[in-house]
Amino acid sequence: MRVKVDRELCSGDAICSELCPEVFEMDDEEKAVVIVDVVPEDAEDACRDAVDSCPEGCIEIIEE
């Protein structure tokens, strides 16, 4: 599983990086960035929670 963030929609709430710091962090512009190529298996549930919790809906899951 991979994820991507639409930075145009991200408002910097940082919910994703709080729920799943293994996958997301905030950059200097206070926008979410994905820090892994593939979501670690043990972080998939937290990552899905982060996607579901994003108020802007700017995170997309890419199933492979």
N, C-alpha and C positions, 0 to 999 in steps of 0.2 A: 504494500500500500504506500502511496505517495500522497502528498498534499501540496497545494499551492495557495498563495494568498494574493488576492486582487488588491494591490496597494492603493489603487484609486478609491476603493470603497472603505479601506481600513481607517477607522477614526482613532486608533491608538488606545482602546480600552484596556488592553493587556490581559484580557481574560484568558486568551489562549496560552500565553506564556506562563500565567499563574497555574492553569490546569495541567499543562503539558510542557514543562520546561525542557524536556528531552528533545522536543521537536521545534518549539517556537521561542523566539526572543524578540525583544524590541530593539530597533536600530536607533541611530542618532536622530532620525526624524520622528521618532516615537511611532513608527509603523511596524507591524509584525513582519517577521521574516522567518522562513523555514530554514533550519540549520542542519538538516540531514537530507540526504538524497532519498532514502527509504526509511519509513517509520519503523523503528524497532518493534518487534512483535510484542514485547512486554509493555509498550507504550501505546498500542493501538486503541485500547479502550479509553484512555485519557485523551488521546487525540480526537476520537469521535466525540467525546464530551465537549472538548474545546470547539469543535466545528459546530455542534448543536447549540452551544452557548454564545456564539458570536452574534452580537446584536445586529451587525451589518450584513451577516451572511456572506462574508468575503473570503471564506476558506472553502476550497473545493477538495474533495477526496478523489483520488485517481486510483481505482482498483486495477491491479495487474494480474 
